[in-house]
Amino acid sequence: MADLLTAARMRAIETAAMTSGEVSGLDLMERAGAGVVRAVLARWPELAVPGHRAVVLCGPGNNGGDGFVVARLLADLGWQIELYLYGEAARLPPDARAMYERWRALGDVRPLEAGFEPSRCGAALVVDALFGTGLRRPIRGLESVLLDLAEMRGQGASMPPDARPDWTPLIVAIDLPSGICSDSGRALHDEGYIGLPGRIEAAAAKADLTVTFHAMKLGHVLADGPDHCGEVVICPIGLEERRKRPPRAERVEQVSAPAGLLKLSGHKYGYGHALVVTGGFGRTGAARLAARAALRIGAGLVTLAAPGAAQSEIAAQISALMLRRVDDDAALEALLQDPRLNALCLGPGLGAERARTLVPVALDAARTTVLDADALSAFAGDPEELFDLLHDDVVLTPHGGEFARLFPDLGDRLAATPDTGPAFGRVDAAREAARRAGCTLLLKGPDTVIAGPDGRVSVSAAVRERAAPWLATAGSGDVLAGMITGLMARGLPPFRAACAGAWLHVEAARAFGPGLIAEDLPEMLPQVFRQM
């Protein structure tokens, strides 16, 4: 898994490289600027010929220093450059000031004023070098500039080169589009700014291309970040040998394809036996989806535990799945005397009353367990009652609403308008929630976050080339719960099962494509496995 860096960790990596004496801040800035130019010309080869115009917007920090380098290198290629500086040159950091002076030997610097709109400049390219990874609060005073960048994004990039008017610019952001929090991906809103009539706008730019350095940042994959960043290119700047990974509990990893899932041979009981508990008559569909997913992902056997009134309904719908009658807590306790039932799933379609009765029994059995949907919502009025029952072999799989009901204070912080930063984000919320619950927690969304009770966090982002918006369909979360259950039945520990399940869930959706319904997801897993 590749690391996703916070702003603080990126600064630490850069500082370690500079302290060693093997590279200077000016070297890093020069490499960064050159990397941006290379990425722009690779993305839009038609810009390689001289004579184009660029507007370069430089901010008051080192991100602005990168912008001065980009301006100088484009000028060397025969471009006409209009460069605007936000703030005073005398207050630039030393390295950025040095790059400012190098640019001044070639061209002018104009003050960036509040009402400036880059779209009116008739440039082929606009470079957003205002604020990068260090932004901690909303940008006040440049709302028109940022809104103009946001509204321009995509107009030029969507056109073929020979049909693109000169006045339709392409937008490249250095590190992050200005106004996006590097650690949370949230647009740092200014509640005092009104954009279009009747609507509060986020003071954040949008880019067709974002060029970042050394590694992806959290803000590239979380919350508003993917929509604002456009395409993201990672540019190496010579820091690889200086990279020292912090302890696992302090880093965030990006989920990648799971390894070691496909055994070559074995007995069905060697692949585990999953038990999925259903709701009553007319409420069994969600559990059947979960059970089918558990079976497709490789559990050796899967049993549905249903009340007597629902058995005929289920029996008419299943073949490879098994069925047992479980009317109440005593029946479930008796069924769990079978030690071969090694993974449990409760929640999909279970019903709140049945969940309050059966969840304590399931957790007392100390098996690997997924709690989803009703198994979580049933305890919304008293989440501490649930937390007291949990153990470290449990995976909680809430969506945003269920998360807010179980962790209301964390939900409030996520919903609050970011004012000073870094903004509280989904990684922060999931990590704290997993610590409180004492088990693995998977916070569902396009930027799914998986957190362990030991502090480790991974992100499975269905964004950009992995986007699968058709996953927003009824029952897809039930399928994910079943996938994780099936993987735990096969012996994967909870955190790894949650990461693998999240990755496979997206890949199955991408393999099917638009028009997906939840029933399709399990049936795409064989194709995904073949491709693996």
C-alpha positions, 0 to 999 in steps of 0.5 A: 500500500502506498502512503498518503501524506499529511502536510506535516509529514511532507514537511518533515520529509523535506526538512530531513532531506535539507538538513542532511545537506544533500539537497537545498530548498532551492533545489527542491523548488527548482525540481518542483517547478520543472516537474510541473512544466513536464507534467503540463506538456505531457498532458497537453502536448499541443502546448509544447510549441512557443508563443502561448500565454500563461497566467501564473498566480503566486502566493505568499509562501513556498507554493508561490516560489514553485510558481516563479520557477514555472513562470521562468521555465515557460518563458524560456520556452517562448511563452508570454507570461503574466505573473500575479503575486498575492502579498508582499515580495519582502515577506516571502520565505527566503527560497521563494524570495530567491525565485522571485528575484530570478523571475524579476530578471525576466519579467514583471510582477503584478499585484493580485487584487481581490476582483481579479478574474483569470478567465479574462486574460485570454491565456492558454494556461493558468497556474494556481501557485497560491496556496498548497499543502500548508493552508489552514484557514479559509482564503479571504480576499480572493474569493472572486479569483478562486470562484473564477478558477472553479467555474473555468475548470473543464472548459478547455480540457474537454475540447480537442486541441484544434478546437480549443479557443485561445481564451479557454485556459487549461488550469494546473494547480501546484500541489493542491488547488488553493482552498483545499485542506491538505489533510482532510480534502475539505474546501475551507469555506468562508461563511461570510462570502456569498457567491451566486445568489442565495448560495454560499460558495466554497472559496476553493479553486478547481484544476484540470491537472494537479501536480504534487510532489513525492507522494499523494496527500490525503487531500487528493483522495478525501472529501472535496479534494478529488472533484477539485483536483482533476487529474493528479500527477505525482512528480518525484523531486529526489526525496525517495532516499530520505523517506522514513516511514513513521509507525503504522499507527501514525500513517495513512495508506491507500488501499491497493489490490489485496494479495494472497486471496486465491488459494489453489486447493482446500476443503470447504471448511478450510475456507470458513463458514459464515453466518448471516442473520436475517430480518423477518418476513419481507425483510430478508433481501438485504441479508441474502445479498450479504450472504451471496457476497460472502459465498462469492468472495470465497467463504466455504459455506454460508448459512442464513439464520432466519425466523420461522416466518421468513424461512419459506420466503428465503427457501424460494430464493436460494440454492447454494446458501444454507438456511437455519431457523433462529427466532430469538436470542436463545436459538442464536446462542444454541446455533453458535455452539457450532465452532465451525461458524467462524464469521458472523454478519448482523445488520442488513434488514435485521430490524432494530428490535431483533438487532437489540436482542441478537447483537449481544449474543453474537458479540458474546460468542467472540467470533469475527463479526461484521455489524452493519445497518440496523445492528448499528442504528439499533444502538443510536440512542445508547452507543456506549451500550454497544461499545461495551460489547465490542471486541477487537475481532469486530468490523463496524461498517457505518455510512455517514448518517449511522456514524453520526448517530453512534459518534454524535460529537465526531459527526458534528465536527465533520459537519461543521464549516471548516474555519481554522485548520487543518479541517477535521476530516474523515480520517480523523473521525474514523481513527478516533471512532475506532479507538473508542469502539476498540475495533475496526471501523469502515466509514463508507463513502466514495472515499471509504476510510478504514481505521483500526483500534491501534490507530492505523488507517487506510483509504479506499478511494473510488475517485478519478480512474477508480470512480464508480458512481453507480455504487450509489444504489440500494443494497450495495452496502449490504454486499460490502458487509457480506464481502468482508464477512466472507473474507474473515471466514476465510481467515483474514483479520478484520482490518485486512478483510475490511481493506480487501473488501472495500477494494474488491467492492469498487473493482466489481462495480467498475467491472460491471459499469453503469446500470449496476444494481446490488445483485450484480456485484457478487456476480462480478467477483469471479471476473475480478479474481481472474484479472488479479 
